[in-house]
Amino acid sequence: MKLVVQRVANATVKVDGETIGEIEKGFLVLLGVKQGDTEEQADFLVKKLCNLRVFEDENNKMNLSIRDVNGKLLIVSQFTLYADCKGGNRPSFIEAARPEIAEPLYEYFKQRCKDEGIEVQCGKFGADMKVSLLNDGPVTIILEA
């Protein structure tokens, strides 16, 4: 499982022109699931994400978590995080989990974030989505399990 975490001032996701998820201060999380990923890995990443100290404190040091700043999460599934471009110019997605495996883990991950007390907005699994964000920093971190 791989997360691309972007600290944002705001972010939105639209499907067919309709906004389905929108946050102010927080994280835009692009989530990729690969073959063999487990709920235990999701649990590990949820804890890491919710405790990641990348928001600035009163001394302008990255020392606060999303919890500390009452931030929100916008979680978007993205199988293309497992693109393999070694063999040519057209990516292979053979490492990405099939939808029947990936979607339940995506849903599990979102629920575990909610269980941590973080407000969660989300994209729509498998949909063609338009994601907009204002990256704050910029701060972009990759987490894997």
N, C-alpha and C positions, 0 to 999 in steps of 0.2 A: 504494500500500500504506500502510495506517495502523495504528499500534500505540497502544493505550492501555496504559501501563505503570504499574502500581501497586506501590509498595514495600510488601511485606507481612511481617508476623511469621509468618503461616501462611496457606495457602489450599488448598482442595480443590475437586474437580469430581466430580460424581456423574452417572451415567446409570442410569435405572431403579432408583434407590436404592442402587446399588453405586458405591463410591468407585473411580474409575479413574485419578485423578491427585491427588497430595498433596505439598505442600512445606512446609518451615519457612521460615526467613529467605530472602528473595529477591524475585523479581518475578512478579506475575500479569500476563501479557501477553495482552490481547485483540487479535487480529489480523484485520484486514479486508483483503480483496483486491478491487481494482476492475478494471474492464475495462482492458486494456493494460498491466497491471503485468508486470514482468520479473524474472528471476533476479538481474540486476544491481542492481535496486532492493532486492531481498531481501538481497543481500550487503551493501549500504550500511547497511541497517537493523540487520542482525546485528552489524556492527562498532560501530555507534552504541550499540546496546543493551548489548553486552558491555563497553563502555568507559565507559558513562554513570556519572558520579561523583556518586551521590546517597545513599550510605551514609556515616554519620558516622565521622570519625576520632577520635583520642584527645582532640582539642580541640573536639569536638562540631560540627565543620564538615563539610558534605556534600562529601567529598573522596575517597571510596573507591568503587571499582567493585564489581560483583557478584563478579568474580573475586577481588578483594582480601579480601572477607568470606566466601569459599567459599559464596556464595549459590546458590540453585537457581531454575530457571524453571518456571512452570506456564503453558503456552501453549494458548490456547483460541481457536478460529476464531469470528469473529463478523461475519457479513455486514451486520448492522444498523448497523455503524459508517458505512456509506455510505447511510444513510437520508436521503432528501430530503423535507423537510416543508414546502417553500415553497408548494406548490400546494393545500394543504388540511390536513385533520387526519389523513388516512391516509397514512403514509409510502410513498414510491416507492423501490424498490431498484434502479432501472434502471442506476445506476453500478456496483453490485456485480458482480463477475465471476461468471459461471455456474459451477456446481460442478465441471464438467469442466476448467475453467481454474484455479479457486481452490484446489481440493484439492491438485493437484501443487505449487503454489507454497507452500501451507501446509506440506506435507511437506518440501519443499526448505528452507524457513526453519527448521523444527525440526532438520533434519539439520545445517544450517550452524551452528546454536547448539551442537549436540553436538560438532561439529568444533572449536569454539572451547574445548572442555574444560569446558563448563558442564553440570551435570546437568539434564536436561530431563524433565519430566512433561507430560502433555498431556490435552486433552479429546478428544472423538470428533467428527470432522468431520460436520456435518449432523445430529447428534443433538440431542435436547432435553436440555440439561444444566442441572444445578443447581450454581451456583458460590458458594462461601462463602469469605470472606477476612477477615482482620484487617489493615486498612490501617495501616501503620506511619508515623506522622507527623501527618496523612496526607500522603503524597507521591504525586501522580498526574501523569504527564507524557505528552503526546501527541507521537509521532514520525511523520513522514510522508516518503515518497519518491515 
